[in-house]
Amino acid sequence: RYKDANYHSMLYPQEIESERLRMSLLGAIRYGKQFVIDMGFVETWDALPLLLEPLVPDLFEHLMTGSLLQDECYMKLVRESDATSGQFGGTSAGVRGNQFDPEQFNCLGDFMFGIVTKLKNPPHDIAKRMYVVNLLPDDDSD
């Protein structure tokens, strides 16, 4: 479940801290990985947009529509402090230089956003906007 994906479970508060999510999302976009949030049996799906809102306004909507990858919108995730933080081999060259130059994000086409749930029926308003794969056995099949 962790191979080539930046995976975060709603069940573990340390995995959904804002800074951890921000850096994970930046890495997933830069390196063309999947950014996955596991909702488990959590039914409060309205918490998901609120969780992502501090990173970039309307981030959940940007992820759902794919607009985060357009017009370098993902660069809104970069902070001034990232240039010296050591993340992605940071240097003091500045946010737009070196590892945070948009040209370094050359795997945009491979980036994917996904949500995993153990609920049989995810909320309709989200399910109709995503490709849903149901891996749970149907209890009515007897």
ABEGO torsion letter per residue (X at the ends): XABGBBBBBAABAAAABAAAAAAAAAAAAAAGBBBBBBAEABABAAAAAAAAAAABBGAAAAAAAGAAABGGAAAAABBAAAAAAGBGGBBAAEAABEAABAAABAAAAABBBBBBBABABBBAAAAAABBBBBABBBAAAX
